[in-house]
Amino acid sequence: MAAPFRFRILQHGPAGSPVREPLTPGDPKPGWVRLELKAMALNHLDLWTTEGIPGVRLPLPLTPGSDGAGIIEAVGEGTVLPPGLEAGGSAMIAPGLSCGVCPACLRGDDMLCPSYGVLGHVCDGTAATHVLVPAANLVPIPPNWDFEQAAAFPLVFLTAWEMLVHKAALRPGETVLVWGGGSGVGSAAIQLVRALGGSAIAVVGSEAKAMKCWDLGAEHVLVRDDLKALAAKVRELTGKRGVDVVFEHAGAATWSTSMAACARGGRVVTCGATTGPETPFSLQALFAKQIQIRGSYMGRREHLWTLLALLRKNPTNPPFRPVIDCVFDLAEYPAAQRHLEAGQGFGKVVCRVS
């Protein structure tokens, strides 16, 4: 194996600007572990962290990367590992960090902790050969999965599960409009909607991505073009009702269409604003249609254990799986960032530590 290294954001810049530098792996403090990473996966958060977010001061220099999987190489003094894990064994990372002792954490709502943050955004992350994380953030890797699959799983599936199950309270038979069906979180949402007994109408940017959404279980796939026509098509597909749930993460460009496509009494749940955070919409449409709008950010760490239990019920034919677009070597992390930013792929971009 090559000498340990990491990529660092020295100052905010365009996608691909993090700089490679040598790494001396640190020793974990009590309650923490050191993971020798075998794979890491990118999210749009890597890009936003690299480019900088207006009004948000990040602790530069910083190693980005929220998702990762590898070998438990060292354990801090007195540290107890979660069930099913042992020193020298494999694990994947739950990316949300919280204090563990505030009222929100004690009732299980760790993502509502006042100090909540995401690995690779508030502290050094997984674009490295080694990473230090709290032991509580380790989760066993599902049976028969490799490190690349494990790295591609936690953030997007945790986010999608929180949105669909705990924010939107999706019921069997309901219809969900999934924006960005070819993204990591969108491809996760399509599969979870199917697993939960719902029907997904996926929206993608090109015909090339449409067939892959069908393969994941989407009932209908629409290519995003004229958004007014798209809203009309959604209403046509739903007998003029509109969808019960809109799975939003695009933001400004799609918000008006999301409101138009939502049924009376429906729910719009959003976890992001890829196309911009500022969007006007009609309050009259909001109250006249009695639409519920809910924001969502990550999810309870325990949800990853719930997802893991569902996967273990049928390891040979799992109800959902991470979709991997392509695999880079970690040494090519800047190129992986640029590939993600280009938006032409389908699913997650992963880096393997060779």
Sequence and secondary structure as in RCSB ss.txt:
>XXXX:A:sequence
MAAPFRFRILQHGPAGSPVREPLTPGDPKPGWVRLELKAMALNHLDLWTTEGIPGVRLPLPLTPGSDGAGIIEAV
GEGTVLPPGLEAGGSAMIAPGLSCGVCPACLRGDDMLCPSYGVLGHVCDGTAATHVLVPAANLVPIPPNWDFEQA
AAFPLVFLTAWEMLVHKAALRPGETVLVWGGGSGVGSAAIQLVRALGGSAIAVVGSEAKAMKCWDLGAEHVLVRD
DLKALAAKVRELTGKRGVDVVFEHAGAATWSTSMAACARGGRVVTCGATTGPETPFSLQALFAKQIQIRGSYMGR
REHLWTLLALLRKNPTNPPFRPVIDCVFDLAEYPAAQRHLEAGQGFGKVVCRVS
>XXXX:A:secstr
    EEEEBSS  STT  EEEE       TTEEEEEEEEEE  HHHHHHHH  TT    SSB    EEEEEEEEE
 TT    TT  TTSEEEE  EE  SSSHHHHTT GGG TT EEBTTTB  SSBSEEEEEGGGEE   TT  HHHH
HHSHHHHHHHHIIIIIIS   TT EEEES TTSHHHHHHHHHHHHTT EEEEEESSHHHHHHHHHHT SEEEE S
 HHHHHHHHHHHTTTS EEEEEE S TTTHHHHHHHEEEEEEEEE   TT S     HHHHHHTT EEEE  S  
THHHHHHHHHHHH TTS S    EEEEEEGGGHHHHHHHHHHT S SEEEEE  
